Amino acid sequence: SNNSLLNCIDMDGQCNGFDHALMKAVLEAVTIPVIASSGAGKESHFSDVFEETKVQAALAAGMFHRKEVEIGSVKKHMEKVGIRARIIG
């Protein structure tokens, strides 16, 4: 694999944000790109993980499936704080 999807099961579904300490520890131990997963519950959790760690990507599922947050609102938030997000459509 050319990257690692890091899923923190302790944060999964908690909606309290990504586990930054875990992300940083893994990033120090590996040389491949890391994708943050598990814990997002609001738009700022994405900008926080990019600003506070060196992850190359971040994902969420539950908050979108439950319609608590719209994908477009996350992308707009990211653009507003100066973090590139792929905007399609």
URFENMO-V687775 format. One record per residue. N is the residue number from 1. RES is the residue in one letter. PHI is phi as a letter, one per 20 degrees, with the letter a starting at -180 (999 if undefined). PSI is psi in whole degrees, 0 to 359 (999 if undefined). OMEGA is omega in whole degrees, -180 to 180 (999 if undefined). Layout:
n->{N:N}
res->{RES:RES}
phi->{PHI:PHI}
psi->{PSI:PSI}
omega->{OMEGA:OMEGA}
//
This chain:
n->{1:2:3:4:5:6:7:8:9:10:11:12:13:14:15:16:17:18:19:20:21:22:23:24:25:26:27:28:29:30:31:32:33:34:35:36:37:38:39:40:41:42:43:44:45:46:47:48:49:50:51:52:53:54:55:56:57:58:59:60:61:62:63:64:65:66:67:68:69:70:71:72:73:74:75:76:77:78:79:80:81:82:83:84:85:86:87:88:89}
res->{S:N:N:S:L:L:N:C:I:D:M:D:G:Q:C:N:G:F:D:H:A:L:M:K:A:V:L:E:A:V:T:I:P:V:I:A:S:S:G:A:G:K:E:S:H:F:S:D:V:F:E:E:T:K:V:Q:A:A:L:A:A:G:M:F:H:R:K:E:V:E:I:G:S:V:K:K:H:M:E:K:V:G:I:R:A:R:I:I:G}
phi->{999:e:b:c:e:e:d:e:f:f:e:g:m:e:m:d:o:f:e:f:f:f:g:f:f:f:g:f:e:c:d:e:f:d:d:f:b:n:o:f:b:b:g:f:f:f:f:g:f:f:f:d:c:d:f:e:b:b:c:b:c:g:f:f:f:e:m:f:b:e:g:g:f:f:f:f:f:f:f:f:e:n:d:f:c:f:d:c:n}
psi->{147:1:172:124:112:105:116:101:331:334:345:125:358:334:28:6:166:157:91:321:316:315:313:318:315:318:326:336:344:163:4:159:144:135:123:136:150:122:342:138:352:167:316:342:329:311:323:313:326:323:329:350:181:31:150:342:162:148:162:160:304:315:332:317:322:357:32:328:140:143:317:325:328:314:319:318:314:315:318:324:6:22:125:135:142:121:119:134:999}
omega->{179:176:-179:175:-176:-179:178:-175:178:-179:-175:178:-177:179:-180:-180:180:179:-176:-180:178:180:-179:-180:-180:179:178:-174:-176:178:179:178:180:176:179:178:174:173:-177:179:177:-174:-175:177:178:180:179:-176:178:-179:-173:178:178:177:-179:-180:177:180:175:177:-173:-177:177:180:180:180:176:180:177:179:-180:-180:175:-180:178:178:-179:179:-179:-179:173:177:-179:173:179:178:-180:176:999}
//
